Amino acid sequence: MRNRNIKAAVVQSAPILFDKQSAMDKIAAMTREAAGQGAELIVFPEVFLPGYPRGLSFGTRVGSRNDGGRTDWGRYWANAIEIPGAEIETIGEWAKELGVYLIIGVVERDQEFSTGTLYNSMVYIGPDGRLMGKHRKLVPTGSERLLWGQGDGSTLTVIDTPAGRIGGLICWENYMPLARMAMYVQGIDIYVAPTADARDTWQATMRHIACEGRCYVISCNQFATKASYPADLACYEDIREDEDILCRGGSAIIGPLGEYVVEPLYNQEGILVADLDLTRVTQSRYDFDVAGHYSRPDVFQLIVNDKKQEIVRTTDMNTLV
């Protein structure tokens, strides 16, 4: 049983879209600010590096794509990162200097099988500066599927740390009951949910997950305005007539009985900070433990394929003889 507190911080912000350096600068500054408030665990929103392209069509209609959209996507690709890679090393240095855990949403450029696929990923970096793990979004939502590939079960990550068992899912993955169960059966204490969903219904989902999983839930969204979009994008016209605030935020921290520890923050950039008492996680499971005494494996079973999926496998022909 864990018997200590950890101070967690949620960063609600957005970088200049398609600008990797802008995102890195914000990560550095806001990590330092949160650490200055005593935070030991700091969470950034979905694809914070290099930003969530809300409202952009990338020149796509059913049955056709245009050159301007391809140019914008190429710019997005150029500002994505590799894992591991130079940006991860730099962020790791900041984490080590400040002695904090960092969880950051990133656009990951595939470096193994392809040079043309991006993933919506979340990286976990420890206070020793090392990359502890990553998760790739299993199912990008709607038109996101034009931008990002699908992850697999090998990155359904929960990491056992002195700060508790930390893991999570990205945005609408949290509406996938079986994906949530894959988190719960790993004994998750602190459930991280980077998102781009600012609707009121998202709050209901986050509170439900906290109550269902009897865990702390850290919901982290961006606060984005049109000022964060480069005006020279080929598809900038897609948002020109939109309201100035493109994403109002709604980041929050929720306790293991579904109550707000920190209420949602709307319509402004900010950092939410709270002490998480991990003994409450254990206590809350007294009457409901979804992966323990409240499960019925004689009735329900979940099969998780946690193997990395490969498109090419090499075989020693001698073994086939």
KABEL-V776183 format. One record per residue. N is the residue number from 1. NEAR is the number of other ideal C-beta (glycine too) atoms within 10 Angstrom. Layout:
<<N;NEAR> <N;NEAR>>
//
This chain:
<<1;7> <2;15> <3;8> <4;11> <5;15> <6;22> <7;18> <8;28> <9;26> <10;29> <11;28> <12;28> <13;24> <14;26> <15;25> <16;18> <17;22> <18;24> <19;18> <20;19> <21;12> <22;18> <23;27> <24;18> <25;13> <26;21> <27;24> <28;14> <29;12> <30;20> <31;24> <32;14> <33;14> <34;26> <35;20> <36;10> <37;11> <38;10> <39;24> <40;20> <41;23> <42;31> <43;30> <44;30> <45;31> <46;24> <47;31> <48;25> <49;27> <50;25> <51;27> <52;27> <53;25> <54;18> <55;16> <56;24> <57;19> <58;21> <59;19> <60;17> <61;9> <62;4> <63;5> <64;8> <65;14> <66;15> <67;9> <68;16> <69;21> <70;14> <71;15> <72;24> <73;22> <74;11> <75;17> <76;22> <77;16> <78;11> <79;21> <80;23> <81;23> <82;14> <83;19> <84;14> <85;15> <86;9> <87;22> <88;22> <89;12> <90;14> <91;24> <92;20> <93;13> <94;19> <95;23> <96;15> <97;13> <98;17> <99;12> <100;22> <101;24> <102;25> <103;26> <104;28> <105;28> <106;30> <107;26> <108;27> <109;21> <110;16> <111;12> <112;9> <113;12> <114;11> <115;8> <116;11> <117;15> <118;20> <119;23> <120;29> <121;25> <122;30> <123;25> <124;22> <125;25> <126;21> <127;20> <128;10> <129;18> <130;14> <131;17> <132;18> <133;18> <134;19> <135;26> <136;22> <137;26> <138;19> <139;17> <140;22> <141;16> <142;7> <143;12> <144;17> <145;11> <146;14> <147;21> <148;21> <149;18> <150;14> <151;22> <152;15> <153;15> <154;13> <155;17> <156;21> <157;19> <158;22> <159;18> <160;13> <161;17> <162;11> <163;23> <164;23> <165;19> <166;28> <167;26> <168;26> <169;25> <170;27> <171;24> <172;19> <173;22> <174;24> <175;15> <176;13> <177;10> <178;9> <179;18> <180;20> <181;18> <182;21> <183;24> <184;22> <185;16> <186;16> <187;15> <188;25> <189;24> <190;28> <191;27> <192;25> <193;27> <194;31> <195;26> <196;23> <197;20> <198;22> <199;11> <200;8> <201;7> <202;22> <203;18> <204;11> <205;18> <206;25> <207;19> <208;15> <209;23> <210;27> <211;19> <212;18> <213;24> <214;27> <215;31> <216;27> <217;27> <218;30> <219;31> <220;30> <221;29> <222;30> <223;24> <224;27> <225;15> <226;15> <227;10> <228;20> <229;25> <230;12> <231;8> <232;9> <233;21> <234;19> <235;20> <236;16> <237;11> <238;19> <239;17> <240;10> <241;6> <242;13> <243;9> <244;7> <245;15> <246;22> <247;22> <248;19> <249;25> <250;24> <251;29> <252;26> <253;26> <254;27> <255;22> <256;25> <257;13> <258;17> <259;10> <260;15> <261;20> <262;18> <263;13> <264;21> <265;19> <266;15> <267;12> <268;11> <269;16> <270;16> <271;19> <272;24> <273;16> <274;21> <275;12> <276;24> <277;17> <278;21> <279;12> <280;18> <281;23> <282;15> <283;14> <284;20> <285;18> <286;9> <287;9> <288;14> <289;15> <290;17> <291;19> <292;12> <293;11> <294;12> <295;16> <296;8> <297;8> <298;6> <299;6> <300;8> <301;8> <302;14> <303;6> <304;13> <305;10> <306;10> <307;9> <308;10> <309;11> <310;10> <311;7> <312;5> <313;5> <314;6> <315;7> <316;7> <317;7> <318;6> <319;6> <320;6> <321;5>>
//
